[in-house]
Amino acid sequence: MSIILNCVARASIGKSASREVRTSGVLPAVIYTKDGKNLNVLLSLSQIEKLTTNSSFMTEVFTLKIFDNVEMKDIANFKTEISKKPVAEYQVITKDIQFRVNKILHIDLQVVKKGDKIKVAVPVKFVNKLECLPIKFGGYLNVMNYNPKVIAEVGKIPPFIEVDLKGLKSNHIIRLEDILSKLEKGANLQMIKNCDIAKVCGKRGADEPAKTGGDAAK
């Protein structure tokens, strides 16, 4: 079952109005619908702050419930159960989120339905770093893109794309095309544009295990 986001229609828009409502514990948001009639609403700021701590936040599909004549404090406290029937309900995914000095200012949500193919930024997760000799012996992984954009099917969007670093050598460049080609067929991820994801940076000679004293003498 998807996470529920309760919201109420936003009466006024603009920068000053946005600053005022944020002090009440709610967050301005725009809901992008399929018919182009975008909706201005208010969500719980604390709920969105909590959800953004999860790395899969940008790929999660939420159930959005829009209420009428509901007090702002009930929206701000997302744990409050609202007994009224919502005037509208959608499945949504995060389209964009705006921060300023680690504070969330605004969020855009996109209405989707199961089976839709959409552009989405999927986080990359690197595994087996210590199985990569250049990194193990003093090198590092230079990550250029933590969240590459791909085309994915709603309902089948993975929380992350796993990249195995085992056996990679110095100066190896990991590209999005290479990652997607190794995924299981059911992943259904399509590349929009190829890009560099990361590069293995190691010290000279780090691609081979250090020789022992006996080996060095031979």
C-alpha positions in Angstrom: 0.0 0.0 0.0 1.4 3.4 -1.0 2.0 6.2 1.5 -0.9 8.7 1.7 -0.3 12.4 1.3 -3.2 14.5 2.6 -3.5 18.1 1.2 -5.9 21.0 0.9 -6.4 23.4 -2.0 -4.2 26.5 -1.7 -6.2 29.8 -1.5 -3.4 32.2 -2.4 -0.1 31.9 -4.3 3.1 34.0 -4.5 6.3 34.2 -2.6 4.9 36.1 0.4 2.0 33.7 0.7 4.3 30.7 0.5 6.5 32.1 3.3 3.5 32.6 5.5 2.1 29.1 5.1 5.4 27.5 5.7 5.4 29.0 9.2 2.2 27.1 9.8 3.8 23.8 9.1 2.5 23.3 5.6 4.4 23.1 2.2 3.2 24.8 -1.0 3.0 22.3 -3.9 1.8 22.1 -7.5 0.1 18.9 -8.8 0.7 18.4 -12.6 -2.3 16.6 -14.0 -2.7 14.8 -17.3 -5.2 17.3 -18.7 -3.0 20.3 -18.0 -5.1 21.8 -15.2 -2.5 22.0 -12.6 -3.5 22.3 -8.9 -2.0 24.4 -6.2 -2.2 22.6 -2.8 -0.7 22.6 0.6 1.0 19.4 2.1 2.4 18.6 5.5 5.9 20.0 5.7 7.1 17.6 8.4 5.8 14.6 6.4 7.7 15.6 3.3 10.8 16.3 5.4 10.6 12.8 6.8 10.0 11.2 3.5 13.0 13.0 1.8 15.4 11.2 4.2 14.7 8.0 2.2 16.9 7.7 -0.9 14.0 6.2 -2.9 11.8 9.3 -2.3 12.1 10.5 -5.9 11.0 7.1 -7.3 8.1 6.4 -4.8 4.5 6.5 -6.0 2.2 8.2 -3.4 -1.5 8.3 -3.0 -2.5 12.0 -2.9 -5.9 12.9 -1.2 -7.2 16.4 -1.7 -9.7 17.7 0.9 -12.0 20.7 1.1 -12.8 22.8 4.2 -10.1 21.1 6.3 -8.1 23.1 8.9 -4.5 23.7 8.1 -3.3 22.2 11.4 -4.8 18.9 10.4 -2.8 18.9 7.2 0.4 20.0 9.0 0.0 17.1 11.5 0.1 14.3 8.9 -0.6 11.7 11.6 -4.1 13.1 12.1 -6.8 11.0 10.5 -9.2 13.0 8.4 -12.7 11.5 8.6 -14.0 13.5 5.6 -14.2 12.1 2.1 -11.6 13.6 -0.2 -12.8 15.6 -3.2 -10.2 14.1 -5.4 -7.6 11.3 -5.2 -4.5 10.7 -7.4 -1.4 8.5 -7.7 1.6 10.9 -7.9 5.3 10.9 -8.1 7.8 13.6 -7.3 8.6 15.8 -10.3 10.9 18.3 -8.6 11.7 19.6 -5.1 13.3 23.0 -4.2 15.6 23.5 -1.3 17.3 26.5 0.3 20.1 25.8 2.8 18.6 22.3 3.5 15.1 23.7 4.0 12.3 22.5 1.6 10.6 25.5 -0.1 8.3 23.8 -2.6 7.5 20.5 -4.2 6.0 19.5 -7.6 4.1 16.3 -8.0 3.1 14.6 -11.2 -0.1 12.6 -11.6 0.6 9.1 -12.9 -1.1 5.8 -13.4 0.2 2.2 -13.4 1.8 1.4 -16.8 2.7 5.0 -17.6 6.3 5.5 -18.9 7.8 8.6 -17.4 11.2 10.3 -17.0 12.5 9.7 -13.5 15.8 10.2 -11.6 16.8 6.9 -10.1 19.6 6.9 -7.4 22.7 4.9 -8.0 24.0 2.5 -5.2 27.7 1.4 -5.4 28.6 -2.0 -3.9 31.8 -4.0 -3.3 34.0 -0.9 -3.0 36.7 -2.9 -1.1 36.7 -5.5 -3.9 38.0 -2.8 -6.2 41.7 -2.8 -5.6 42.4 0.9 -6.6 39.9 2.0 -4.0 41.0 -0.5 -1.4 44.6 0.7 -1.7 44.2 4.4 -1.2 42.1 5.5 -4.3 38.6 6.8 -4.5 35.5 6.8 -6.6 34.8 10.1 -8.3 31.0 10.1 -8.7 29.7 12.5 -11.4 26.0 11.6 -11.4 24.2 10.1 -8.3 20.7 10.3 -9.9 20.7 9.6 -13.6 17.5 10.2 -15.4 15.9 7.2 -17.2 12.5 6.3 -18.7 10.7 3.8 -16.4 7.3 2.2 -16.1 5.2 3.3 -13.2 4.8 0.4 -10.8 8.1 -1.0 -11.8 10.5 1.8 -10.9 13.4 0.4 -8.8 14.3 2.3 -5.6 17.9 2.4 -6.9 20.3 1.1 -9.6 23.0 -1.1 -8.2 26.6 -0.8 -9.6 29.1 -3.5 -8.8 32.7 -2.1 -8.4 34.3 -5.6 -8.0 37.4 -6.0 -10.2 37.3 -2.6 -11.8 40.7 -1.0 -12.5 42.1 2.5 -12.2 40.7 5.1 -14.7 37.7 2.8 -15.4 34.7 5.0 -16.3 31.3 3.7 -15.5 28.7 4.9 -18.0 24.9 4.7 -17.8 24.7 2.6 -20.9 27.0 -0.1 -19.3 24.9 -0.1 -16.1 21.5 -0.6 -17.9 22.8 -3.3 -20.2 23.6 -5.5 -17.1 20.2 -5.1 -15.5 17.6 -7.9 -15.5 15.2 -7.8 -18.4 12.3 -7.1 -16.1 13.8 -3.8 -15.0 12.3 -2.0 -18.0 14.6 1.0 -17.8 15.3 3.0 -21.0 18.2 5.4 -21.4 17.4 9.0 -22.3 21.0 10.1 -22.9 24.2 8.3 -22.1 26.4 9.9 -19.5 29.3 9.2 -17.2 28.3 8.0 -13.8 31.6 7.6 -12.0 35.3 7.0 -12.5 37.7 4.8 -10.5 40.7 6.8 -9.4 43.6 4.9 -8.0 47.3 5.4 -7.1 50.0 4.0 -9.4 50.3 0.3 -9.1 47.1 -0.1 -7.1 45.5 -2.4 -9.7 47.7 -5.3 -8.4 47.9 -6.6 -4.8 51.1 -5.5 -2.9 53.8 -8.1 -3.2 55.1 -9.8 0.0 58.7 -9.7 1.0 59.4 -13.1 -0.5 57.7 -12.3 -3.8 59.5 -9.0 -4.1 62.9 -10.7 -3.7 62.3 -13.1 -6.7 
